[in-house]
Every structure is written in C-alpha cells, then in structure tokens.
Amino acid sequence: MTPEEVELPSENFETDEVGFESGPERRPQTVQDFVRQIKETADKLLRDGANRGDVKMLNVALRELRYALKVFSAYRSQRKVTVFGSARTKPDHPSFRQAAEFGRQIADAGWLVITGAGGGIMEAAHEGAGKDRSLGLNIMLPFEQSANPVISAAGDRLVTLKYFFTRKLMFVKENDAVVLFPGGFGTMDEGFEVLTLVQTGKSHLFPIVCVDHPGGNYWKRWDEFIQIELMGQGLISPDDRALYRVTDSVEEAVKEVRNFHRNYHSMRYVKGDLILRIQNELTPKKLEEVRKEFADIVVKGKIEQTGADPAEANDEHVSHMPRLRFRFDRRGLGKLRMMIDRINEE
C-alpha cells in the first residue's frame, strides 16, 4: 500500500471526506483546486497581518515538503519501511549488526529503507540495504547529524530538512511499516508519534516492530512500562498493544513487515463506512468467523464483502480488488489491527 491511496476522514466541517466539495453533487477536487486553495491561504496571510517569522516558517515548511514529495514521488509504487534508532550506536554493537541485517533482508524482498540519514542505526540499515534501496530524510542540527556515506552516495535519494515536523510527516506518509531499534529521546519520540497517529486513526495502519538484540531488554522493559503504567492505569486499552510487536529476531521483524500485506492492501472511508481492500476474497466460512470475532468494532450492521464503491472511481488501480465494508467504531484501531492479522492468515 502507498499512503496516497488512503483517504482519512476530514476534520473540515465542509466535507465528509478528504478531497470532496460540500453539496449534493460532491465533486472530487482536482490538483488545480487544491493549488488554488493554497494560493488563497497564502494571500490571507497578508490580510491577517501575519508577522515575518510566522510567514517565513510556513514558507520554509511548504518549500521543503514540496521538494521531499517530488523526490519520493519516483518511488510511490515501491513498498518502504522506515527504520528508527540511535545515531550513537557503534558498528561493533549487536544492534548495529541487526539493523544492517534487517536492511539487507528487507531490501532483498524488494523494499526500500527510509531512515533519518544519520549514523549509527540509520547508517547500518542503509548499509544493509545498499544505496540503490535507500532513501534518507536528514535533519539540520548543530551537532551529531550529518548524512551517512551510504545515502550521501545515493544522490537525489537524500532530502535535508530544517524542521522536525516536516521530516516526521514524510516518515509516516511515505512508509508501509516502521521498525525501531534502541535509541535515545528521538527514537522514543518517533516511536510514540507513530503509535499515536495509528491509535487515533490519523494515519493509515501499518506494522510497528520494536527490535531488541538477542539478550537485550531495551524494548522488553519499554513494553513492561506500557503494560504496568499505561494499560494498568487505564490510560490505553489492552487492544492498543496489538498496534506494535516486540522481538529480538531480525527474521521475525522481516516476517511481521512482509506479512502485513499478504492479503490486506489498503483502507479508506466512503460515506461513513470503512473499506478494507483485500487482494483475495475471504471464503464464506472465514468471512463468518471474522464477523463473529470482530463484531464489537462494528457500530451498525455487519461486515460485508463487496466490490468497489462508485465513490472510489479515482482509485482505478485497485478497482478490481474485493472489499470488506462496515461501519467502524473508530476507537477500536487496536482490534482492527488484529482483524488485519486474521485476514492475512493462510
């Protein structure tokens, strides 16, 4: 799945779904419509009397996002995994060797590896994948962060950004999976960021895998904290732990990433219903099992197996795929993640 195929529900009161005008005809908006709106918004900054610093920040953010989107547009048809981890991890550390091996195995499977383009875990993952299977999103920092030699040699596969928020957006928008190795504040920030986006439905669903080195307990202790403090105090639901996996095996991490798309393809909302696109129809027996197991995340009616809705006409490349359609309780993303695992079972 590529993230541009996913249309999440809009928070704009004028629309039910992203990319549709209000009104009875609900005309899909074009690229030209959106560019016109961007220009109108920019003109309003002058009307609002916005100060120079605010306008400069918006200008830089828009320019670097435009360029990053241009670079990544050449790779939209390829699956991509974002790898996070410490820039300080040395080449002789077992996590460095694991990240390199993960990069090699996932690249051999045809995936591209995105990292923050720095040293440590980021360099290891790129080293394993090779420059032709690597993409980098570097950040300008006063210390520590310079592009690693692998991605530096890859030419136009490297984007350097000023702002963390534009970099984070690209990490999530362009990925099909996230794999985290041990790291510092940045890794924790990025890990919780992707979990929050998935848990709240602000991003498409994707596998999130936390990798310890054999005998290591970095992520095991993190998971204990999640269970004892967050789940134990009712700050998250038990199902939310289905949004991530903890392992000390590179092979298991690769399997988790690849299996997510064994049958599941992508999702979008149409007319208030959640539509899961799948590559192969479920048998009547399995469909009934899925209906029973996941009835608690269906607000009304039941899970139906259907074809494409006319509102999906702009998604011609997936129009042939069967769908699972239902009115989804949007608080149940953890349970939905379990449902995808069930759909993917052989």
N, C-alpha and C positions, 0 to 999 in steps of 0.2 A: 504494500500500500504506500502511496505517496500522500503526504499531508494535504496537498492542494485538492485531493479528491474528497476531503471531509468537510462538510459544512455544518458547523455547530450552531445551535440556536442563538439568535441575536439578542442582545440586551437593549437594542434600539426599539423604542415603543412603536415606531412607524413600520416595522417589519416583523413577520413571524420567523423568517429565516434569513440568513446572510445572503445578500445578492438579489433580493426581490423588492420591487417597489411596493408601496401600500396600494390599496384599492382593489376593486373586484377582478381586474384582469391580471394583476400580479406579474407584470412584465419582468423577465430576468434582466438585470442590469448588465451592461457591457463594460469592457475595459475603459472605453471612452467616457462612459458615465462616471466611473469611479475617479478617473483622472480629472474630470471637470469638477467633481466634488472636492478633490484635494486642492485644486486651484482656488475654489471658492473659500475653503477653510483658510488658506494662506492669506487671501485678501482680507478676511475678517480679523486677522491679527493686527493689521493696520487700523481697522475700525475700532478694535478693542483698545488700542494704545498699548499693545504689549511691549515690555521693555526689551532692550537689546539682548540681554543674557538669555531670556526665555526663547526669543526667536532664533538666536544662534544655536541653542541646544536642539530645537526642533529641526533646524536646517541640517545640522551635522547628523542627527539621527536618521532623517529621511534619506540623506545622501548615502550614508553607509549601508542602510538597508537596501536601497536601490541597487548598489553595486554588489552586495552579497547575494541578492536574489538573482542578479544577472549571472554571477559565477556559478551558483548552484543550479540554475535552470538547465544547464547542459547535462545534468546527472539525475533529472527528475524520474527517469524510468528505471533507475537502479536502486535497490534497497540499500539503506545506510544505517549504521549503528554509531551512536555517539558514545565515546569512551571518556570517562572522567577519572581523575586520580591525581596524586600529588606530583608537583613539578620537582620535588626534592628527592624522590626515590632514586637510589643509585643503581647502576647496571648490575651490580652483584647481589641485589636484593631479590628474594624469590618472587615478590610481586611484580618487579620489572620483567623478569623472565616469563611470568604468567601472562602479563599484558602483551608481550611480544608474541607469545604462542597463540593467544586469543586472536590477535590481529592477523596472524598467518592463517589460522584455520578459517576464520570468517571470510577473509579475502579469497581463499581457495574455493569457498562456497559461492563466490560471485558478489559479495557485499563490499560496499565502500566503508571506510573507517573515518569518522569525523572526530577530531579532538580539538582541544584548545591550542594546539600547535606548539606548546612549550616543551620543556624537557621532562625527565622522569617518566611517569606512566604514559604521558602523551607521546613522547618520543618512542617509547617501547612499542606502543600499539601501532604507530606509523612504521616503525622499523619492521615489525612483523608483516604488516600489510603490504609494504613497498610503496614507493611514491606514486605509482600509477593507480593504486587503490586507496589513496589517502586524500582527505580534504582537511583544511585547517582553518580555524577561526581564532586568530591571535588577538590579544588584548594589549593595548599600550599601558605599561606600568612603569613606575620609576625604578623598579628593581625586579630582578628574578625572571621576568618573562621576555624571552626572545624566541623567535621561531626556530624549531629544531632543524637540523641539517636535512632530514628526510623530506619534510614538507617544503623547506626552502628551495630544494632542488626540483620541486614539482611545478614551479612557475605559477600559472594562473589558478592553481587549486588552493591557494592561500589567500585569505582575506584578513586584513588587520583592522580592528575596530577600536574606537575610543571609549564607547560606553558598554558597561556590563549588560544593561538591559537589552540593547540591540543584539548583542552576542548571545544572550540567553534565548531570545526569541528564535534566532536562527538554529541554535542547538536543537530546540524542540520541534520547530516547524518542519525541519528537513529530515527528521530521523524516523526510523521504523523500530528502533529499540535503543535502550540505554543500558550500558554496563559500567558499574562503578567499582574501582579498585580503591584501596585505602588512601586517604588523603586528609588534608587539613580543613580549615574553615571553608575554603572554596568548594571542596568536594562535598562537604556536608550541606552547604548552601544549594549546590546544584542538585544533589540527591533529594532534598526536601522540596525543592522547587518543582521537580518533575512529578514527585508524588502528589503534591498539592494540586497541580494542574490536572492530573489524571483523576484524582479523587473527586474533584469538584466539577468535572466534565468540561473544563476549559481547554482541554486538548483531546485529540484522538487517543484511543487506548493503544498502548504498546508495552512490550515486556521490559521490566526493570530488574536487572540482575546485579546483586552485590557479591563480589568475588574476594574471598579470603585466600591467602596462600595456605597450602596444607599445613595443619597445625596452628595456623593463625586464628585469632579470635576478635579481630577488629570489628567485622560485621556481625559476628555472633553476639558480642556484647552490645552492639548497637540494637540488634533485634531484641535482646533481653530488655533493654531500656524501653523500646517501643511497647513490648508486651506488658511490662510491670507498671510503667508510669503513664503511658498514653492510653493503652487499652484498659489497664487496671483501674484507672480513674474515670473511665467512660469518655475520654476525650476523642477517641476514634472508635469505630465499631470493629468487632472481631473480623468481619469480612474484609476490612481495609487491608489486612495483612496479606490478602491474596494479590494485591497490586504489585508485590515485589517478591523476589526469591533470593535466598542466601545460599551460597555454595562455596566449596573450596576446590572445585574441579573446573578446569577450563573446558573440558569436553561437555560437562553439564551446562555450562553457561552458553556454549555454542548451540547446543541442542535446544535450550529454552528459547533462544532468539529465533532460531530457524523454524521450530515447530509452531510458533505463534501464527504463522501464515500457511500452515499445512492445508487448512480448508477455509478458515476465516480470511477475508480480503480487506474489507473496509466498512465504514459506517457513515451514516448521515441521518439527519432528521428531515422528514417530509410530512407536512400537515399535522405536526404534533406527534407523529409516530417515529420510533427509532427503527431504522432499517439497517440490518446487518447483511452485507453482501458476502456470499459464500461461493466457493468455486465448484462445489458438488452438492447436489440436493441431499438432504437427510432422508433416510429411509422412513417410512411411516412409523416403524417401531421406535427408532431413535428420536424422531420428532415428538412422539408422545412422551417419551422419557424426559426429554428436555422441557416440555411443557410442565410436567409434574415437578421436576426438580427446581425449576426457576419461576414457579407461579407467583412467588412472593415479590418479584420485582416487576410484575405486570399490573398496572393500575386498573385496566379495564379490558375485558375480553380475554383473548388468549394469543399465544404465539402462532402466527400463521406463516406458512411457506408460500411465497408469491413470486411473481416476476417483477420487472422494473415498473415503477410508477411513472406516469406521463411527466410528472414534475422533475424526473431525473433525465430528461431528454438531453441535457447538456453533458451528460456522462456517457456518451456513446460507447466508449471503450470498455465499459463494464455492463452494458445493457443486456448482454446475454446471460449474465450470472443470476442464479436463483437468489432469493432474499428470505430472511426471517424478519417479519414485521410485527411490532407490538407497541402498545402504549406503555412506555418505560417509566418506572419510578426513578427519577434521576438522582436520588440519594443512594442508589444501590450499585455504584460503579464497581465495588469490590466483588459483589455477586455476579455482575456482568462479566468481569474478568474470568471468574470460574466457569461461566457459561461458554465463553470462547474456548477455554481449555476442553470443555466437554464436546463442543462442536468439532474440535481438532482431533479428537480421539479416533483411531482407526477402527 
